[in-house]
Amino acid sequence: MALTQRSRTVLTLYSSRDDVQCHRARLVLAAKGVVYDLVPVNVDSPPEDLLDLNPYNTVPTLVDRDLVLYDSRVIMEYLDERFPHPPLMPVDPVTRAQFRLALYRIEKDWYSLAEEIGTGVDRKPPGRAVKALEESIL
C-alpha cells in the first residue's frame, strides 16, 4: 500500500461549517479522540459522492468502512458504542433517560433559537431569540 493512500478504517465525516447537527457529530468525535477525515460540504452544492452515499443529501454523514450513517443522533450513538472510552452516556438507566431527555430539550428548545439567530437579517441576530436562548441556558 502506498503511503499516499488512505486506510479504509479511517472515518470520514461530511459536514457543513455552520450546521448545529454537524457540530454535534464533530464534538463527539473530539470527545472520543477519534481521528477522522473531514469533508467540508456546501449544502447548496453538495459533492457528488455525498449524493451517492446519502439518499437525503444531508449533513452530517459519517462513513465508517462500508457503513454510512446520516442522522446526527444515530451518528452520536454509534460513535459512543464503537468507541466506548470515554463513555458519553451514563451507565444506569435512570440517569441515561434523564440525559436523553436533556438532549431532547436542547434539540427542541435551543436549536430553533440558534437557527433563528443564525439567519438574522444583515448578520444581526434577532434580540428576542438571543434573550430566550440566554435565559434558557442559564
N, C-alpha and C positions, 0 to 999 in steps of 0.2 A: 504494500500500500504506500503510495506516495505521501510525503509529508503535507502536501497542499490539500489533499482530500480530507473531508470531514468524516468523522466516525458516525455511523448510523445510530449510535447510542446517545448522541447529543440531542437534547430537547431543542425544539425550535418554537418560538412564540411570535406569532403575527400580532402586532399591537400598534394602535394609533397613539399618538403623543398625548392627546388631551382627553381620552376616554376614561371615565371612572372605572368601568369594568376591567379595562386593561391594567389600570393601576393596581387593582386588587390582585390580579394574577402575578404581576411583577413583584408586589410586596411579599406574596407567599414564597415566590422563588428566592427572593433575597433573604427572607427569614430562615429558609431552609438551607441557604448557602449553595443552591443548585446552579451549576454552570449551564448556560443555555445560549442559543443563538437568537438574537432579536432581529426580526424583520419588520422595519418600520412600514406602516401602511397608511396611505392617504385614503380615507374612506370614500372620497369622491371618485377615485380611480384605483381600486384595489389591484394588486398584482394578479396576473393570470393564474399562478399556482395556488393562490388562496381561493380563487373561484373554482378550481378543480377539487380542492380539499373540503370546502365547507359549503353545503347547499344553501346556506343563508347569507353567505358572503359577509360575515360579521367578524368583528374582533372583540375580544381576544380569541385566537385559535391556537391551540397547542398541539404540536406534533411530537410524539414520542415513538420512534421506530415506525410501526405500521398503525399506531393508534392516533386518531385525530379527534380532539375534543374542542367544542366551540361554544360553551356556556361557562361564564366565569365561576359560577358556583360549582359546577361539575369539575372544572379545572382545579379549583382550590381543594376540593375534597380528594380528588385523585392525587394531587401532589402531597397532601398530608398523609395519605395511605402509602404512596410509592416511596416517599422519603420520610419515614416515621420519626426521625430525630432531628431537631426537637419537635415534639408534638405540638400542634396548634390548637387542637380541641382538647378540652378537659376529659379525664378518664371516666368519671362517674356520670351516669345517665341524667341526673337532675341538673348538674352544672352544665353538661353538654346541651341539654334542652334550653336552659337559660341563655347560654352563649348563642345558640341558633336563633332564639327569639330576639336577642340584641342585634344580631346581623340582619334579621328581617326588618327590624325597626329602622336601622340605618338605611337599608335599601329603600324602604317606603317613605321615610320622612326626610332623610338628608339628601339622597341622590337627586330628587326632583328639585330641591332648593339649589343644589350645586349646579344642576343643569341650567336653571333659570339665571343664576349668577353668571355662568359662563357664556350665556347668549345675550348678555346685556347690550343695549344699543351703544354704539361708539365706544365699546370696551369698558363702559361704566356699568358695574353690577347694580341691579335693582336693589335699592336700600331695604325694602321690605324683606326680600329673600335673605340678604346678609344678616339682618337683625334676627330673623326667625331661626336661621342656622346657628348663629352665635348663642342664642338663648337655649336652643335645644341641646347643643353640645355642653354648655355649662350646666 
